[in-house]
Amino acid sequence: MYDWANSAYITTFGAIVAVFFASTIVPDEGFAGLSGETLWAGVVGIGSFILFLVMPILGTVADYAAAKRRFLFSFALLGAITTIALPLVPDGAVVGFLFVALISQIGFVAANVFYDGFLPTITTDDTIDRVSSKGFAYGYIGGGLYLLLAFVLIFLSDNGTLGLSLAKASRISIAGAGVWWLLFSIVTLRRLPDEGEPRPLPAPLADRSRWSAYARIAFGATWETTKKLLEFRALLLFVVAYFLYNNGINTIIAVTGAYAVDTLELATTEIVITFLIVQFVAFGGALFFGWLAGKIGTKPAIVISLLIWIGISIAGYLLPVGKAAPLYVLGAVVGLVLGGSQALSRSLYGSMIPEESSAEFFGFFTVFSKASAVAGTTVFALVSGITGSGRPAILSVVGFLVVGLIFLMRVNVREGRASRENWALTDTV
């Protein structure tokens, strides 16, 4: 249900917020010599870098203090409130809009770390793929339903039925995503199990304040876990593979809306229709790839999804200007593989990490996820800025996908799952 709750935000972020920013907030002549799609890719990269620095530490603190549930609520609240505030930023306030959008994105991603951290504790090796895929499937339906409501509002405003301008309808839709996120999060927070008692502080830190001690433990434990990760070849290979191929996936998701406005010259309603297609097809896609993983294995199913992603990025480069139908077709293909690549990557990683430190290790997972967003969106912004076109920029993600696929092929999943018994995570002071 938390996937259902926060997916309204992430679909709106790509389908409406990015388009609204590029078409309304940014002046026609651009800002500081940069286009809307370049600025948008840049701010996504900045937010990813901030999360790259802080999330492993917060993950460690959450595990040690038995605080995953509290952290989930706190960051979900931060993200939802800033999303509701985002439409209040006036036209032309580019820096202000980007700042509020950045905070909302930090809230979204940080909350997801602690949400993901519950996955190994409420599943087994036999159920983790199915539960992870089901979560993504619920998210696609919830996000798709909200986006459908937003589309109706935008469409009726665009044709003059409601007497609202397109900009006002977009603002209402953005704020509504924050409300949806906040309200449905309550379902999750009321039903998630308690995490037990915090671990006692080590004796050398007993005289410190609790949060000071947690910070000290977090830095030490994160450093020790980083060193130990080097000793576990299968898990390390997967993390590197995920870092690489997720560059391509994250970049495509993050810039599609702005790319469709600036490069393909499509209207807001056409872009929202594309995202609706992605969402509803992705529901079936997530369930299909969950079923496929049960038949052929998790890793082979991810490999198939990555081969399709490579084809998607090449097709995106070839899309014609001003024609929505090809983008609709490509959106359906994206929907097919989006849930599979994300849900199965999450569950494969979750099946190779120690359960007692799940939030810490999902903090690491987010580090590499967000680091990949830094690299991918930065490369997109640089190529787009240098060439003056999003086409070569969207094609640049192929390299990340191909190299990531090569590393993934070298991951021994059986070895990785067996290695969980060899982790000896001790308190580090």
PEWOVEN-V279894 format. One record per backbone hydrogen bond with DSSP energy under -0.5 kcal/mol. CO is the residue of the C=O (numbers start at 1). NH is the residue of the N-H. Records with the same first field share a line. If there is no record, write none. Layout:
CO=NH / NH
This chain:
1=5
2=6
3=7
4=8
5=8
6=9 / 10
7=11
8=12
9=13
10=14
11=15
12=16 / 17
13=18
16=20
17=21
18=22
19=23
20=24 / 25
21=26
25=92
27=30
31=34
34=31
35=39
36=40
37=41
38=42
39=43
40=44
41=45
42=46
43=47
44=48
45=49
46=50
47=51
48=52
49=53
50=54
51=55
54=58
55=59
56=60
57=61
58=62
59=63
60=64
61=65
62=67 / 68
63=66
64=199
67=71
68=72
69=73
70=74
71=75
72=76
73=77
74=78
75=79
76=80
77=81
78=82
79=83
80=84
81=85
82=86
83=87
85=88
86=89
90=93
92=94
93=97
94=98
95=99
96=100
97=101
98=102
99=103
100=104
101=105
102=106
103=107
104=108
105=109
106=110
107=111
108=112
109=113
110=114
111=115
112=116
113=117
114=118
115=118
116=119
118=121 / 122
119=122
124=127 / 128
127=131
128=132
129=133
130=134
131=135
132=136
133=137
134=138
135=139
136=140
137=141
138=142
139=143
140=144
141=145
142=146
143=147
144=148
145=149
146=150
147=151
148=152
149=153
150=154
151=155
152=156
153=157
154=158
155=159
156=161 / 162
157=160
165=169
166=170
167=171
168=172
169=173
170=174
171=175
172=176
173=177
174=178
175=179
176=180
177=181
178=182
179=183
180=184
181=185
182=186
183=186
184=187 / 188
185=189
186=190
187=191
188=191 / 192
202=205
203=206
205=208
209=213
210=214
211=215
212=216
213=217
214=218
215=219
216=220
217=221
218=222
219=223
220=224
221=225
222=226
223=227
224=228
225=229
226=230
227=230
228=231
229=232
231=233
232=236
233=237
234=238
235=239
236=240
237=241
238=242
239=243
240=244
241=245
242=246
243=247
244=247 / 248
245=249
246=250
247=251
248=252
249=253
250=254
251=255
252=256
255=259
256=260
257=261
258=262
259=263 / 264
260=266
264=322
267=271
268=272
269=273
270=274
271=275
272=276
273=277
274=278
275=279
276=280
277=281
278=282
279=283
280=284
281=285
282=286
283=287
284=288
285=289
286=290
287=291
288=292
289=293
290=294
291=295
292=295 / 296 / 297
293=297
297=301
298=302
299=303
300=304
301=305
302=306
303=307
304=308
305=309
306=310
307=311
308=312
309=313
310=314
311=315
312=316
313=317
314=318
315=319
316=319
320=323
322=324
323=327
324=328
325=329
326=330
327=331
328=332
329=333
330=334
331=335
332=336
333=337
334=338
335=339
337=341
338=342
339=343
340=344
341=345
342=346
343=347
344=348
345=349
346=350
347=351
349=352
350=353
354=357
355=358
357=361
358=362
359=363
360=364
361=365
362=366
363=367
364=368
365=369
366=370
367=371
368=372
369=373
370=374
371=375
372=376
373=377
374=378
375=379
376=380
377=381
378=382
379=383
380=384
381=385
382=386
383=387
384=388
389=393
390=394
391=395
392=396
394=397
395=398
396=399 / 400
397=401
398=402
399=403
400=404
401=405
402=406
403=407
404=408
405=409
406=410
407=410
408=411
411=413
412=416
413=417
414=418
415=419
417=420
418=421
419=422
420=423
424=426
427=429
